[in-house]
Amino acid sequence: MAKIDRVKEFINYLKVILVFILATDVGLVGWIANHYDDEKLFLVSLALVVVLVLLLIAVIINKKIIKDIKSLEDL
């Protein structure tokens, strides 16, 4: 397998992971919106922390995808 094909496949793999993370994030935000007034403040707070961590991971993956796409110009 050529190096360019390997980089393209890795970009596709990262895109799948990014979609999964963003879908999970949207689901958690919806869950928080439905349960923010419950007495389970700890679970809502924990979900909010998870949302923020997933957003950070999504940004990191996005930067890696952009870096890999730019590296394709050199191949």
Backbone bond lengths (Angstrom), bond angles and torsions (degrees), N, CA, C in turn:
res aa  C-N    CA-C-N  psi(-1)  N-CA   C-N-CA  omega(-1)  CA-C   N-CA-C  phi
1 M - - - 1.454 - - 1.526 108.38 -
2 A 1.307 115.92 130.97 1.453 120.94 179.77 1.518 110.29 -69.72
3 K 1.326 114.50 157.17 1.467 119.36 -177.75 1.530 111.57 -62.31
4 I 1.322 116.92 -37.03 1.465 119.76 -179.83 1.529 111.04 -64.02
5 D 1.338 116.31 -38.50 1.466 119.53 178.42 1.529 110.98 -67.57
6 R 1.328 116.04 -37.06 1.459 120.07 178.74 1.534 110.58 -64.13
7 V 1.330 116.31 -42.33 1.469 120.44 179.60 1.532 110.20 -66.01
8 K 1.332 117.03 -40.32 1.463 120.22 178.32 1.526 111.46 -63.05
9 E 1.309 117.21 -42.55 1.462 120.70 178.73 1.528 110.88 -65.58
10 F 1.334 117.41 -38.14 1.458 120.26 178.24 1.527 110.45 -65.80
11 I 1.331 117.11 -38.14 1.468 120.90 176.92 1.529 109.69 -63.42
12 N 1.321 117.30 -43.34 1.467 120.21 177.79 1.518 111.61 -62.30
13 Y 1.325 116.72 -40.14 1.467 121.17 177.35 1.524 110.64 -61.77
14 L 1.320 116.55 -44.30 1.467 120.09 179.00 1.526 111.41 -65.06
15 K 1.330 117.30 -35.31 1.464 120.14 177.67 1.521 111.47 -64.82
16 V 1.317 117.13 -38.79 1.464 120.24 177.75 1.528 110.24 -63.96
17 I 1.321 116.21 -44.47 1.466 120.22 178.44 1.528 109.99 -62.67
18 L 1.322 117.32 -40.97 1.462 121.36 -179.88 1.531 111.14 -62.78
19 V 1.313 117.29 -42.72 1.470 120.63 178.51 1.525 110.06 -63.42
20 F 1.320 117.26 -42.58 1.466 120.97 178.61 1.529 110.97 -61.51
21 I 1.317 117.06 -44.41 1.468 121.05 -179.89 1.527 110.31 -64.54
22 L 1.318 117.57 -43.85 1.466 119.85 -178.74 1.519 111.84 -68.18
23 A 1.338 117.21 -36.26 1.466 119.46 176.76 1.525 110.66 -65.40
24 T 1.318 116.64 -40.71 1.458 120.56 176.81 1.524 110.58 -63.49
25 D 1.313 115.36 -40.37 1.465 120.61 179.37 1.527 111.13 -62.78
26 V 1.315 117.17 -44.92 1.465 120.96 179.61 1.527 110.23 -63.65
27 G 1.323 116.62 -41.11 1.460 120.30 177.66 1.523 112.27 -62.17
28 L 1.328 116.13 -41.45 1.460 119.50 178.52 1.525 112.00 -66.99
29 V 1.315 116.59 -38.48 1.467 119.56 178.06 1.527 109.49 -63.43
30 G 1.325 117.25 -40.88 1.457 120.58 176.20 1.515 112.10 -63.12
31 W 1.327 116.12 -40.01 1.464 119.78 178.86 1.527 110.15 -65.65
32 I 1.325 116.34 -41.18 1.473 120.16 178.33 1.533 109.79 -62.76
33 A 1.332 116.72 -41.57 1.468 119.94 -179.75 1.521 111.58 -62.69
34 N 1.322 117.24 -32.02 1.469 120.14 179.72 1.520 113.33 -82.79
35 H 1.313 118.43 -20.31 1.459 120.69 -173.21 1.529 114.48 -121.92
36 Y 1.325 118.05 13.88 1.463 118.67 -175.99 1.517 112.63 -68.39
37 D 1.309 119.01 -21.70 1.460 120.92 -178.25 1.533 112.53 -99.02
38 D 1.340 117.13 2.31 1.464 119.80 177.58 1.523 110.36 -72.19
39 E 1.315 114.56 170.59 1.451 119.84 178.31 1.526 112.40 -81.41
40 K 1.310 116.78 -6.12 1.456 120.94 -179.01 1.521 110.06 -86.47
41 L 1.304 115.96 63.69 1.456 121.98 -176.67 1.524 111.13 -62.71
42 F 1.321 116.90 -34.01 1.466 120.20 -179.18 1.525 110.74 -62.84
43 L 1.341 117.54 -44.86 1.466 120.26 -179.14 1.519 111.63 -66.44
44 V 1.315 116.74 -38.94 1.462 120.21 178.44 1.522 109.96 -66.10
45 S 1.323 117.34 -41.17 1.460 120.98 178.35 1.520 110.92 -65.28
46 L 1.313 116.36 -41.13 1.459 120.59 178.27 1.528 110.72 -63.78
47 A 1.319 116.65 -41.54 1.457 120.65 178.08 1.524 111.10 -64.00
48 L 1.314 116.94 -37.21 1.458 120.85 177.79 1.526 110.94 -64.77
49 V 1.317 116.58 -40.58 1.465 120.45 177.30 1.528 110.06 -63.75
50 V 1.332 116.76 -42.14 1.463 120.68 178.80 1.531 110.57 -63.42
51 V 1.316 117.39 -39.23 1.467 121.15 177.29 1.522 109.94 -60.02
52 L 1.312 117.20 -45.54 1.464 120.67 -179.31 1.524 111.72 -65.37
53 V 1.336 117.07 -40.48 1.466 120.62 178.25 1.526 110.43 -65.08
54 L 1.328 116.83 -42.69 1.462 119.77 178.80 1.534 111.30 -64.66
55 L 1.314 117.32 -36.61 1.463 119.87 176.63 1.520 111.03 -64.82
56 L 1.324 117.13 -39.76 1.460 120.98 177.15 1.526 110.56 -63.02
57 I 1.324 116.85 -43.99 1.465 121.14 178.14 1.531 110.04 -63.18
58 A 1.327 117.65 -39.66 1.467 121.17 178.89 1.524 111.14 -62.94
59 V 1.313 117.15 -40.09 1.466 120.82 178.40 1.525 110.06 -65.17
60 I 1.316 117.45 -42.27 1.466 121.13 179.27 1.525 110.50 -63.40
61 I 1.326 117.45 -44.41 1.464 121.02 178.84 1.521 110.31 -63.99
62 N 1.320 117.18 -40.55 1.454 120.74 179.07 1.530 110.93 -62.01
63 K 1.321 117.38 -42.57 1.466 120.34 177.65 1.521 111.11 -63.29
64 K 1.336 117.09 -38.24 1.466 120.87 178.01 1.525 110.45 -65.46
65 I 1.334 118.07 -40.95 1.453 121.51 178.08 1.529 110.44 -62.07
66 I 1.320 116.61 -45.33 1.468 120.59 179.65 1.527 110.49 -62.50
67 K 1.322 117.01 -41.44 1.466 121.27 178.99 1.523 110.50 -62.78
68 D 1.338 116.90 -42.61 1.456 120.67 -179.54 1.527 111.34 -68.79
69 I 1.323 117.17 -36.17 1.463 119.73 177.71 1.532 109.90 -65.37
70 K 1.310 117.05 -40.62 1.462 120.09 177.28 1.522 111.20 -65.88
71 S 1.342 116.30 -32.90 1.467 118.49 -179.97 1.533 111.00 -71.84
72 L 1.316 118.04 -20.07 1.468 120.77 176.95 1.526 111.89 -65.22
73 E 1.318 116.75 -25.81 1.474 119.95 179.12 1.517 110.97 -64.50
74 D 1.327 116.95 -29.30 1.465 120.26 -177.72 1.525 112.27 -83.94
75 L 1.334 118.46 -13.77 1.469 120.39 -177.15 1.502 112.51 -89.76
